[in-house]
């Protein structure tokens, strides 16, 4: 037996080829998961905005149509406008939560 301690088999000395491979892998991962730019943020705001606006406008349009066809004591327009807004906000919230979970999962995979 020798007097100097030996390394466990799982801990190998870093090699030049191993260092290069690790750096290449980090670069490829960074390219795949590039930080979103300004245009991505604006596009995201646009998608969220449209996911709220479209149901709201559809509810208002249906309410106007119902008010013309079946007038009553209560306004269909106001009721369906609020319903469309509620559905749109819920839709946007679900979509943002899904995107946040996906980003968190990607970040955990990278760590």
Residue frames as qw, qx, qy, qz and C-alpha x, y, z in Angstrom:
[[0.000, 0.886, 0.463, 0.000, 0.00, 0.00, 0.00],
 [0.395, 0.428, -0.031, 0.812, 1.10, 3.50, -0.67],
 [0.256, -0.369, -0.502, 0.739, 1.09, 6.36, 1.80],
 [0.146, 0.096, -0.121, -0.977, -0.80, 8.85, -0.37],
 [0.501, 0.351, 0.618, -0.494, -4.61, 8.87, -0.38],
 [0.167, 0.152, 0.779, 0.586, -6.38, 7.72, -3.50],
 [0.381, 0.090, -0.042, -0.919, -9.36, 9.40, -5.09],
 [0.610, 0.243, 0.683, -0.319, -12.68, 7.64, -5.14],
 [0.387, 0.161, 0.744, 0.520, -13.51, 6.25, -8.59],
 [0.191, 0.803, 0.560, 0.066, -16.48, 8.64, -9.02],
 [0.084, -0.952, 0.051, 0.290, -14.31, 11.75, -8.54],
 [0.793, 0.246, 0.218, 0.514, -12.02, 12.03, -11.52],
 [0.310, -0.467, 0.097, 0.823, -9.54, 14.76, -12.17],
 [0.468, 0.789, 0.184, -0.353, -10.86, 17.37, -14.59],
 [0.628, 0.031, 0.507, 0.590, -9.42, 16.99, -18.05],
 [0.014, 0.314, -0.262, -0.912, -9.04, 19.53, -20.79],
 [0.194, -0.187, -0.781, -0.564, -11.51, 17.63, -22.98],
 [0.232, -0.560, -0.772, 0.188, -13.99, 17.48, -20.10],
 [0.107, -0.539, -0.210, 0.808, -13.69, 21.22, -19.47],
 [0.101, 0.153, -0.490, -0.852, -14.21, 21.99, -23.14],
 [0.228, -0.344, -0.857, -0.309, -17.24, 19.68, -23.31],
 [0.194, -0.600, -0.633, 0.449, -18.76, 21.29, -20.21],
 [0.016, -0.460, 0.029, 0.887, -18.29, 24.80, -21.61],
 [0.154, -0.020, -0.687, -0.710, -19.76, 23.76, -24.95],
 [0.223, -0.477, -0.850, -0.027, -22.79, 22.28, -23.19],
 [0.130, -0.601, -0.407, 0.675, -23.29, 25.48, -21.19],
 [0.055, 0.302, -0.312, -0.899, -23.12, 27.58, -24.36],
 [0.207, -0.202, -0.814, -0.504, -25.62, 25.36, -26.16],
 [0.213, -0.570, -0.752, 0.253, -27.98, 25.48, -23.17],
 [0.076, -0.530, -0.163, 0.829, -27.67, 29.28, -23.04],
 [0.126, 0.113, -0.535, -0.828, -28.52, 29.54, -26.73],
 [0.238, -0.373, -0.862, -0.248, -31.57, 27.29, -26.34],
 [0.317, -0.741, -0.558, 0.197, -32.80, 29.26, -23.33],
 [0.313, 0.274, 0.010, 0.909, -31.84, 32.75, -24.39],
 [0.019, -0.441, -0.495, 0.748, -33.20, 35.58, -22.28],
 [0.282, 0.721, 0.604, 0.187, -36.33, 37.02, -23.83],
 [0.297, 0.096, 0.093, 0.945, -35.95, 40.44, -25.37],
 [0.202, 0.255, 0.223, -0.919, -38.09, 43.54, -25.44],
 [0.482, 0.083, -0.499, -0.716, -40.14, 42.31, -28.39],
 [0.404, -0.171, -0.898, 0.029, -40.93, 39.09, -26.57],
 [0.068, -0.312, -0.621, 0.716, -42.21, 41.09, -23.59],
 [0.333, 0.245, -0.070, -0.908, -44.35, 43.31, -25.82],
 [0.488, 0.007, -0.737, -0.469, -45.73, 40.28, -27.61],
 [0.286, -0.229, -0.875, 0.317, -46.54, 38.65, -24.29],
 [0.129, 0.323, 0.393, -0.851, -48.41, 41.76, -23.14],
 [0.423, 0.174, -0.392, -0.798, -50.28, 41.76, -26.43],
 [0.441, -0.103, -0.872, -0.184, -51.34, 38.14, -26.03],
 [0.154, -0.324, -0.751, 0.554, -52.50, 38.71, -22.48],
 [0.215, 0.290, 0.095, -0.928, -54.35, 41.86, -23.54],
 [0.477, 0.082, -0.568, -0.666, -56.13, 40.14, -26.40],
 [0.357, -0.178, -0.915, 0.061, -57.05, 37.17, -24.21],
 [0.005, -0.417, -0.596, 0.687, -58.95, 39.65, -21.98],
 [0.239, 0.331, -0.120, -0.905, -60.31, 41.98, -24.68],
 [0.305, 0.003, -0.779, -0.548, -61.80, 39.37, -27.03],
 [0.232, -0.409, -0.877, 0.096, -64.16, 37.70, -24.50],
 [0.016, -0.475, -0.385, 0.791, -65.11, 41.12, -23.13],
 [0.253, 0.287, -0.322, -0.866, -66.06, 42.46, -26.55],
 [0.302, -0.134, -0.875, -0.353, -67.87, 39.24, -27.47],
 [0.152, -0.457, -0.777, 0.404, -69.89, 39.49, -24.26],
 [0.103, 0.466, 0.143, -0.867, -70.74, 43.13, -24.94],
 [0.276, 0.151, -0.592, -0.742, -71.75, 42.38, -28.55],
 [0.279, -0.283, -0.910, -0.113, -73.96, 39.48, -27.49],
 [0.089, -0.486, -0.601, 0.628, -75.47, 41.67, -24.76],
 [0.188, 0.344, -0.140, -0.909, -76.28, 44.44, -27.24],
 [0.320, -0.029, -0.779, -0.539, -77.91, 41.93, -29.56],
 [0.255, -0.391, -0.868, 0.169, -79.98, 40.46, -26.70],
 [0.001, 0.446, 0.366, -0.817, -81.01, 43.95, -25.49],
 [0.285, 0.215, -0.373, -0.856, -82.32, 44.78, -28.97],
 [0.413, -0.103, -0.828, -0.365, -84.15, 41.46, -29.37],
 [0.557, -0.516, -0.650, 0.016, -85.43, 40.99, -25.82],
 [0.014, 0.531, -0.269, 0.803, -85.54, 44.30, -23.92],
 [0.629, -0.497, -0.594, 0.068, -86.11, 43.94, -20.20],
 [0.411, -0.908, -0.050, -0.066, -85.60, 45.54, -16.85],
 [0.629, -0.593, 0.360, 0.352, -81.97, 44.44, -16.64],
 [0.378, 0.790, -0.388, -0.287, -79.22, 45.16, -19.14],
 [0.978, 0.094, 0.125, 0.139, -77.87, 42.10, -20.93],
 [0.528, 0.730, -0.227, 0.369, -75.02, 44.23, -22.22],
 [0.212, -0.750, 0.476, -0.408, -73.69, 45.07, -18.78],
 [0.856, -0.302, 0.376, -0.185, -74.14, 41.54, -17.45],
 [0.933, 0.276, 0.123, 0.195, -72.42, 39.87, -20.40],
 [0.323, 0.816, -0.312, 0.363, -69.70, 42.53, -20.50],
 [0.439, -0.653, 0.530, -0.316, -68.80, 41.67, -16.89],
 [0.939, -0.050, 0.334, -0.060, -69.05, 37.94, -17.65],
 [0.776, 0.574, -0.069, 0.252, -66.75, 38.32, -20.66],
 [0.057, 0.816, -0.434, 0.378, -64.28, 40.36, -18.63],
 [0.698, -0.471, 0.482, -0.240, -64.29, 37.74, -15.89],
 [0.953, 0.188, 0.223, 0.078, -63.72, 34.92, -18.37],
 [0.563, 0.743, -0.192, 0.308, -60.97, 36.89, -20.10],
 [0.195, -0.769, 0.503, -0.343, -59.14, 37.64, -16.85],
 [0.846, -0.266, 0.443, -0.133, -59.40, 34.01, -15.75],
 [0.880, 0.443, 0.073, 0.155, -58.09, 32.89, -19.16],
 [0.322, 0.805, -0.347, 0.358, -55.13, 35.29, -18.96],
 [0.488, -0.646, 0.505, -0.298, -54.36, 34.21, -15.40],
 [0.943, -0.029, 0.332, -0.020, -54.35, 30.53, -16.38],
 [0.755, 0.603, -0.061, 0.251, -52.12, 31.20, -19.37],
 [0.068, 0.816, -0.435, 0.374, -49.61, 33.24, -17.35],
 [0.700, -0.477, 0.483, -0.223, -49.54, 30.60, -14.58],
 [0.955, 0.211, 0.192, 0.085, -48.83, 27.91, -17.20],
 [0.550, 0.726, -0.216, 0.352, -45.99, 29.94, -18.70],
 [0.259, -0.768, 0.468, -0.352, -44.55, 30.64, -15.25],
 [0.877, -0.254, 0.397, -0.094, -44.59, 26.92, -14.39],
 [0.872, 0.436, 0.048, 0.217, -42.85, 26.11, -17.68],
 [0.269, 0.810, -0.340, 0.395, -40.15, 28.73, -17.05],
 [0.531, -0.630, 0.482, -0.298, -39.64, 27.46, -13.49],
 [0.958, -0.006, 0.288, 0.008, -39.35, 23.87, -14.73],
 [0.701, 0.630, -0.120, 0.310, -36.81, 24.91, -17.38],
 [0.038, -0.814, 0.427, -0.393, -34.80, 26.76, -14.75],
 [0.750, -0.436, 0.458, -0.196, -34.81, 23.74, -12.44],
 [0.945, 0.273, 0.131, 0.126, -33.70, 21.50, -15.33],
 [0.471, 0.757, -0.261, 0.371, -30.77, 23.84, -16.00],
 [0.332, -0.724, 0.495, -0.348, -29.69, 23.78, -12.36]]
